Amino acid sequence: MSVNEQADVVVVGLGPGGEHVAGTLAEAGLDVVGVEAGLVGGECPYWACVPSKMMIRAGNLLAEAGRVPALAGAAAVTPDWTRVAGRIRNEATDDWNDQVAADRFAAKGGRLVRGTGRLAGPRRVTVGDRTFEARRGVVLATGTRPRIPPVPGLEETPYWTNRDVMAAKELPASMVVLGGGAIGVELAQVFARFNCAVTVVEGQDQLLSQEEPEAGKLAAEVLRADGVTVLTGARARRVSYDGTEFTVRLEGSEQPLSAERLLVATGRVADLTPLGVDSVGLDPAAGAVPTDGRMRAGEGLWAVGDIAGRGAFTHVSMYQAGIAVRDILGQPGPEADYRALPRVTFTDPEIGAVGLTERQARERGLRVRTSVVAVASSTRGWIHGPGNEGFIKLVEDADRGVLVGATSAGPVGGEVLYGLNVAVHAEVPVERLQHMIYTYPTFHRTIEAALGALR
């Protein structure tokens, strides 16, 4: 007869948020069991944020070298993907070995259990033939998986997801990317800069369809400048593979696309069914675990990260993790507030955004004032020259006189976003922002011009 094992808290899923919860609670003296079916650290350090930014850094260097003749003389570069692949293997992922992360968790006092965790009622988690009873409760942090569209023929082919791309030792000569969201456009640009012939297929009318239309237009322009074929309002109706080449047939077109590789980057989805959430009264068919402002999903149950449905971003997961930790430890602190949720698409130029888009603000019934000012119109943008594409867009709630959203696109657009993030989060009056001192000559000085252009 098996004996149930006891713990204070069981954390199911040790991605960024789950690892933070488990490690912090263990350091606080709680008996914590961390359950992980894959690698400790999750998607971000091994197959997403970290390796992809290494790729992007390399691609941006190649692009900058191409801008030398216009500004500084002569330069010639030869792209070499083995440098990128080697750095990802050796520096970022330890060849996809999580021993360092596992040891780090153990050093904090946590107990790592490898396997798939499943709820078996309130405060109970099974992993294989073991059952853990959590005195304080359970934290769900199992993340998401790639959403694979139901395109006929696709499942029978060796298509790539982000995981395959990050592990690629060699680049294909050609690639079709299904999906023009952040992952799709970032990887399309990188591959193109390493001389891969890339076609992006996006079903919506613009790339980055969740962002401002100006952002989608900019992304399409810079990708095309790098040689990428961008097809918007296009949907795949059938996919096939002959052992050497993929063929993608599009709706309404008799001209198929052919490529050596096919990358599926059509978003991510949570799958709650394997988690056994029905045993605690939750809907396994739901797209996310509903939580309150303290990340509570039920009595003795919390959820953080992608499965909480507030955005598949590491920074959101870490933010929610901090809230859950405070609640579990009985510490004071504010509840979750997503008014100023920031995100960055790390193309060149970077496209950062925070809060509401203009459309979202209007759909909420706000009386809106907006402005769009090109980064190239600023002194720093003019000095920068080639590579200075971008803009600042502001969305103001005119009745309250505060910004509710903003986009910062341009060189280091993600860094320039910080000030706008503060303005939206703290609801700084626009009038006060208009009378700030903005450093000259900086990219963020474009914000001052955009404030003055609000109409």
SVG drawing of the C-alpha trace seen along z (x, -y; Angstrom):
<svg xmlns="http://www.w3.org/2000/svg" viewBox="-18 -72 54 74">
<polyline fill="none" stroke="black" stroke-width="0.4" points="0.0,0.0 1.5,-3.3 2.0,-6.1 1.2,-9.6 4.2,-12.0 3.8,-15.3 4.9,-18.8 4.0,-22.4 3.6,-23.4 3.8,-21.4 4.6,-23.5 3.7,-21.7 5.9,-23.1 9.3,-24.7 9.4,-27.3 10.4,-30.8 7.4,-31.5 7.2,-28.1 10.9,-27.9 10.7,-31.3 7.8,-30.3 9.3,-27.0 12.8,-28.4 11.6,-31.4 9.3,-29.4 12.0,-26.9 14.4,-29.7 11.7,-30.9 11.8,-27.6 8.9,-25.8 9.0,-22.1 8.6,-22.5 8.2,-19.8 8.8,-21.0 7.5,-18.8 8.9,-19.1 8.3,-16.9 10.9,-18.6 13.9,-20.8 14.0,-23.0 13.7,-26.5 11.1,-25.8 10.8,-27.1 12.4,-30.5 16.1,-29.6 16.3,-26.6 14.0,-27.1 12.7,-30.7 13.7,-34.0 17.4,-33.4 18.6,-31.4 16.4,-33.4 17.9,-36.7 21.4,-35.2 20.2,-34.6 18.8,-38.1 22.0,-39.6 24.0,-37.8 21.6,-38.8 21.7,-42.4 25.5,-42.5 25.3,-41.3 22.8,-44.1 24.9,-46.7 28.0,-45.6 25.9,-46.2 25.3,-49.8 29.0,-50.6 29.5,-51.8 26.9,-54.5 28.5,-55.9 32.0,-54.7 33.9,-53.2 33.9,-49.6 33.0,-46.3 32.5,-42.7 31.0,-39.9 30.4,-36.2 27.5,-34.8 28.4,-31.7 25.6,-29.9 27.9,-27.5 28.9,-30.4 25.3,-31.0 24.5,-27.4 27.6,-26.8 26.8,-29.7 23.3,-28.5 24.5,-25.0 27.5,-25.9 26.5,-29.1 22.7,-29.2 21.6,-25.6 24.5,-23.4 23.4,-21.3 19.9,-21.2 21.0,-20.0 19.3,-21.4 21.6,-20.1 22.7,-23.6 19.1,-24.7 18.2,-21.5 21.2,-21.9 20.2,-25.5 16.8,-24.5 18.1,-21.8 20.6,-24.2 17.6,-26.4 16.1,-23.4 13.6,-22.3 12.8,-18.7 12.8,-18.1 10.5,-15.4 10.8,-14.6 7.6,-13.6 4.2,-14.8 2.1,-16.2 -1.6,-15.8 -4.1,-17.1 -6.0,-14.4 -8.3,-16.6 -7.7,-19.6 -4.0,-19.9 -3.1,-16.6 -0.8,-15.9 0.2,-12.6 3.4,-12.0 3.5,-8.5 2.7,-6.2 3.5,-8.8 1.0,-11.1 1.9,-14.3 -0.3,-16.1 0.3,-19.8 -0.4,-21.3 -0.6,-24.9 -1.5,-24.2 -0.5,-23.6 0.8,-26.1 0.1,-25.3 2.8,-26.7 2.8,-24.3 3.0,-26.9 1.8,-26.3 2.7,-24.4 2.8,-25.5 -0.6,-25.8 -0.6,-23.6 -3.3,-24.7 -5.6,-22.0 -4.2,-22.3 -4.7,-19.1 -1.5,-17.2 0.5,-19.2 0.6,-16.6 2.1,-14.1 5.1,-16.3 8.3,-17.0 7.5,-20.6 9.5,-22.7 8.4,-24.6 10.5,-27.0 12.2,-24.1 13.6,-22.7 14.8,-26.2 16.7,-26.7 18.5,-23.4 19.3,-23.8 23.0,-23.2 22.6,-24.2 20.2,-26.6 18.0,-25.5 18.4,-27.2 14.7,-28.1 11.9,-28.2 8.2,-29.0 6.9,-30.5 3.3,-30.0 2.4,-32.8 3.4,-36.5 3.4,-37.1 6.4,-38.0 8.1,-34.6 7.5,-34.3 8.8,-37.7 11.8,-37.6 13.0,-34.2 12.1,-35.2 14.4,-38.2 17.2,-36.3 17.1,-33.5 16.9,-35.9 20.0,-37.7 21.8,-34.4 20.9,-34.0 17.9,-31.7 15.1,-32.5 12.1,-33.1 8.4,-33.5 6.0,-34.5 2.3,-33.5 0.0,-35.4 -3.8,-34.9 -4.6,-38.3 -4.4,-41.5 -1.2,-42.6 1.9,-41.2 1.8,-41.5 -2.0,-41.5 -2.3,-42.1 -0.4,-45.4 -1.0,-48.7 -1.4,-48.7 1.6,-51.0 3.7,-48.2 2.5,-45.6 3.3,-47.8 6.8,-48.6 7.5,-44.9 6.5,-44.1 8.6,-46.8 11.8,-45.9 11.3,-42.2 10.9,-42.9 14.0,-45.0 15.9,-42.0 14.5,-39.9 11.6,-38.2 8.5,-37.5 5.6,-38.7 2.1,-37.4 -0.7,-38.7 -4.4,-37.8 -3.1,-34.4 -4.0,-30.9 -2.5,-27.5 -5.1,-25.0 -2.8,-22.0 0.8,-21.0 2.8,-18.1 6.4,-16.9 8.2,-14.7 11.2,-13.9 13.2,-16.8 10.8,-19.8 7.6,-21.1 4.8,-22.3 2.3,-24.8 -0.8,-25.5 -2.7,-28.7 -6.4,-29.4 -7.4,-31.2 -4.1,-30.6 -3.0,-28.1 0.7,-28.9 2.1,-26.8 5.0,-27.7 8.0,-25.4 10.8,-25.3 13.3,-23.1 11.8,-23.7 8.4,-24.7 8.2,-26.6 4.9,-26.7 4.7,-29.8 0.9,-30.3 0.8,-31.0 0.7,-28.9 -2.0,-27.1 -2.6,-25.8 -3.7,-22.2 -5.4,-21.8 -6.8,-18.2 -3.6,-16.4 -3.5,-18.5 -6.6,-16.9 -8.2,-20.3 -11.6,-18.8 -10.7,-17.2 -10.8,-20.6 -13.8,-21.9 -12.2,-23.6 -13.0,-23.2 -10.3,-21.1 -11.5,-22.5 -10.9,-26.1 -8.1,-28.1 -6.6,-29.2 -6.9,-28.8 -9.0,-31.7 -7.3,-33.4 -8.1,-36.4 -5.8,-39.3 -3.7,-37.1 -3.3,-34.4 -5.7,-32.1 -7.5,-29.6 -9.3,-28.0 -8.9,-27.0 -5.2,-26.0 -4.6,-26.5 -2.7,-29.1 -1.8,-29.4 1.0,-31.5 2.5,-32.0 1.1,-31.2 -1.7,-29.0 -3.2,-32.0 -4.1,-33.5 -2.5,-37.0 0.1,-36.7 2.8,-34.2 5.7,-36.4 8.4,-35.5 8.1,-38.8 4.4,-38.3 5.1,-34.8 7.7,-36.3 5.4,-39.1 2.6,-36.7 5.0,-34.4 5.9,-37.2 2.3,-37.8 1.6,-34.1 4.6,-33.9 3.4,-36.8 -0.1,-35.3 1.3,-31.9 3.5,-33.4 0.9,-35.8 2.8,-38.9 1.2,-42.2 1.4,-43.6 -0.8,-44.8 -2.9,-42.5 -2.2,-41.8 -2.6,-44.8 -2.3,-44.3 -3.1,-47.9 0.5,-48.4 1.5,-45.0 4.6,-45.6 5.8,-43.4 8.6,-43.7 9.1,-42.1 12.9,-41.9 13.0,-42.6 15.4,-45.2 14.0,-47.7 12.6,-46.6 8.9,-47.1 7.9,-47.6 4.3,-48.3 2.6,-48.8 -1.1,-48.9 -3.9,-49.3 -3.7,-49.8 -5.8,-52.6 -8.4,-50.1 -8.7,-48.5 -9.1,-51.8 -11.9,-52.9 -13.6,-49.5 -13.7,-50.2 -15.6,-53.4 -12.7,-55.8 -12.5,-59.2 -9.1,-58.9 -6.3,-61.2 -3.4,-59.7 -0.2,-60.7 2.4,-59.0 5.9,-60.6 8.7,-59.0 12.0,-58.3 13.9,-59.5 12.4,-63.0 14.3,-63.2 17.9,-64.5 19.1,-61.2 17.2,-59.3 18.7,-61.6 22.2,-61.1 21.7,-57.3 21.0,-57.1 20.5,-53.7 18.5,-51.4 16.6,-54.3 13.1,-53.1 10.5,-53.3 8.0,-55.6 6.4,-56.5 2.7,-56.2 0.7,-57.4 -2.8,-56.6 -4.4,-59.0 -7.6,-58.7 -8.5,-62.3 -11.1,-62.5 -8.6,-61.6 -5.5,-63.1 -3.4,-60.0 -1.7,-57.6 -3.4,-54.2 -1.1,-52.7 2.0,-53.4 4.2,-51.9 8.0,-52.5 9.5,-51.2 13.0,-51.9 16.6,-51.2 16.5,-50.0 12.8,-50.4 12.4,-48.0 14.6,-50.1 12.9,-53.3 9.6,-51.7 10.5,-51.8 9.6,-55.4 6.2,-54.9 5.7,-51.8 6.1,-53.9 3.8,-56.6 1.0,-54.1 1.4,-52.2 1.6,-55.2 -1.0,-57.1 1.2,-60.2 -0.8,-63.1 0.1,-63.9 0.4,-67.6 3.2,-66.6 4.9,-64.4 4.8,-67.4 6.8,-69.5 9.5,-66.9 13.1,-67.5 14.0,-65.0 17.7,-64.3 19.2,-65.6 20.0,-63.9 18.4,-60.6 15.9,-58.3 13.4,-58.7 13.2,-62.5 10.8,-61.4 8.3,-60.9 8.3,-64.6 7.4,-65.3 4.7,-62.7 3.2,-64.2 3.0,-67.6 1.4,-66.0 -1.6,-64.4 -4.8,-65.1"/>
</svg>
